[in-house]
Amino acid sequence: MEVGKLKKRIAEFDTTQADFRHTFEKMRFYKFRCKRPYEHLNLANQVINEHEQKMKTLQVQSEINEYGHSTENSNCNLCYYRNPHHCLK
């Protein structure tokens, strides 16, 4: 995979993750009146798992790209992400 495309995917993931974090903080299960909090928690957990899979894929691709090329221009480190699992705390 090209470095430019990988960096673009990383930037898109970062934006998606920030948006999800903002949405997560407003989910229904935080409200006392929520009648079915576990259903909402299950849906949130599924989304978090999807984010984790995307993050792992990007990390693997970044590592392959980093170790696969020895030139300075190919260095494409995956930025530090707050673990999507952090939402579960």
C-alpha positions as a Markdown table, in Angstrom:
| # | Residue | x | y | z |
|---|---|---|---|---|
| 1 | Met | 0.0 | 0.0 | 0.0 |
| 2 | Glu | 1.3 | 3.5 | -0.8 |
| 3 | Val | 2.3 | 5.7 | 2.1 |
| 4 | Gly | 0.0 | 8.5 | 1.0 |
| 5 | Lys | -3.0 | 6.3 | 0.9 |
| 6 | Leu | -2.2 | 4.8 | 4.3 |
| 7 | Lys | -1.7 | 8.3 | 5.9 |
| 8 | Lys | -5.1 | 9.3 | 4.4 |
| 9 | Arg | -6.8 | 6.2 | 5.9 |
| 10 | Ile | -5.2 | 7.0 | 9.3 |
| 11 | Ala | -6.4 | 10.6 | 9.2 |
| 12 | Glu | -9.9 | 9.4 | 8.3 |
| 13 | Phe | -9.9 | 6.9 | 11.1 |
| 14 | Asp | -8.8 | 9.6 | 13.5 |
| 15 | Thr | -11.7 | 11.7 | 12.5 |
| 16 | Thr | -14.2 | 8.9 | 12.7 |
| 17 | Gln | -12.9 | 7.9 | 16.1 |
| 18 | Ala | -13.2 | 11.5 | 17.4 |
| 19 | Asp | -16.8 | 11.7 | 16.0 |
| 20 | Phe | -17.7 | 8.4 | 17.7 |
| 21 | Arg | -16.3 | 9.5 | 21.0 |
| 22 | His | -18.4 | 12.6 | 20.9 |
| 23 | Thr | -21.5 | 10.5 | 19.9 |
| 24 | Phe | -20.7 | 7.9 | 22.6 |
| 25 | Glu | -20.8 | 10.5 | 25.4 |
| 26 | Lys | -24.4 | 11.4 | 24.4 |
| 27 | Met | -25.8 | 7.8 | 24.1 |
| 28 | Arg | -29.1 | 6.9 | 25.8 |
| 29 | Phe | -27.7 | 4.5 | 28.4 |
| 30 | Tyr | -26.2 | 7.4 | 30.2 |
| 31 | Lys | -29.7 | 8.7 | 30.9 |
| 32 | Phe | -31.5 | 7.5 | 34.0 |
| 33 | Arg | -34.7 | 7.1 | 32.1 |
| 34 | Cys | -33.3 | 4.7 | 29.6 |
| 35 | Lys | -35.6 | 1.7 | 29.5 |
| 36 | Arg | -33.3 | -0.7 | 27.7 |
| 37 | Pro | -29.7 | 0.3 | 28.6 |
| 38 | Tyr | -28.2 | -3.1 | 27.8 |
| 39 | Glu | -29.5 | -3.1 | 24.2 |
| 40 | His | -27.8 | 0.3 | 23.7 |
| 41 | Leu | -24.7 | -0.9 | 25.4 |
| 42 | Asn | -24.6 | -3.9 | 23.1 |
| 43 | Leu | -24.8 | -1.7 | 20.0 |
| 44 | Ala | -22.1 | 0.6 | 21.3 |
| 45 | Asn | -19.9 | -2.4 | 22.1 |
| 46 | Gln | -20.3 | -3.7 | 18.5 |
| 47 | Val | -19.2 | -0.3 | 17.1 |
| 48 | Ile | -16.3 | -0.2 | 19.5 |
| 49 | Asn | -15.2 | -3.7 | 18.3 |
| 50 | Glu | -15.4 | -2.5 | 14.7 |
| 51 | His | -13.2 | 0.5 | 15.5 |
| 52 | Glu | -10.7 | -1.8 | 17.3 |
| 53 | Gln | -10.5 | -4.0 | 14.2 |
| 54 | Lys | -9.9 | -1.1 | 11.9 |
| 55 | Met | -7.2 | 0.2 | 14.3 |
| 56 | Lys | -5.5 | -3.2 | 14.4 |
| 57 | Thr | -5.6 | -3.3 | 10.6 |
| 58 | Leu | -4.1 | 0.1 | 10.3 |
| 59 | Gln | -1.4 | -0.7 | 12.8 |
| 60 | Val | -0.4 | -3.9 | 10.9 |
| 61 | Gln | -0.4 | -2.0 | 7.6 |
| 62 | Ser | 1.7 | 0.7 | 9.1 |
| 63 | Glu | 4.2 | -1.7 | 10.6 |
| 64 | Ile | 4.5 | -3.6 | 7.3 |
| 65 | Asn | 5.1 | -0.3 | 5.5 |
| 66 | Glu | 7.6 | 0.8 | 8.1 |
| 67 | Tyr | 9.6 | -2.4 | 8.1 |
| 68 | Gly | 9.2 | -3.1 | 4.4 |
| 69 | His | 11.0 | 0.1 | 3.3 |
| 70 | Ser | 14.2 | 1.5 | 4.7 |
| 71 | Thr | 14.0 | 5.0 | 3.1 |
| 72 | Glu | 13.1 | 8.0 | 5.2 |
| 73 | Asn | 10.2 | 9.0 | 2.9 |
| 74 | Ser | 8.4 | 5.7 | 3.6 |
| 75 | Asn | 8.2 | 6.2 | 7.3 |
| 76 | Cys | 4.5 | 6.0 | 8.2 |
| 77 | Asn | 4.0 | 5.6 | 11.9 |
| 78 | Leu | 0.5 | 5.1 | 13.2 |
| 79 | Cys | -0.4 | 7.9 | 15.5 |
| 80 | Tyr | -1.2 | 7.2 | 19.0 |
| 81 | Tyr | -5.0 | 6.6 | 19.3 |
| 82 | Arg | -7.0 | 6.6 | 22.4 |
| 83 | Asn | -8.0 | 3.0 | 22.6 |
| 84 | Pro | -11.6 | 2.7 | 21.5 |
| 85 | His | -11.9 | 0.4 | 24.5 |
| 86 | His | -11.4 | 3.5 | 26.6 |
| 87 | Cys | -15.1 | 4.2 | 26.1 |
| 88 | Leu | -15.9 | 1.2 | 28.1 |
| 89 | Lys | -14.4 | 2.6 | 31.3 |
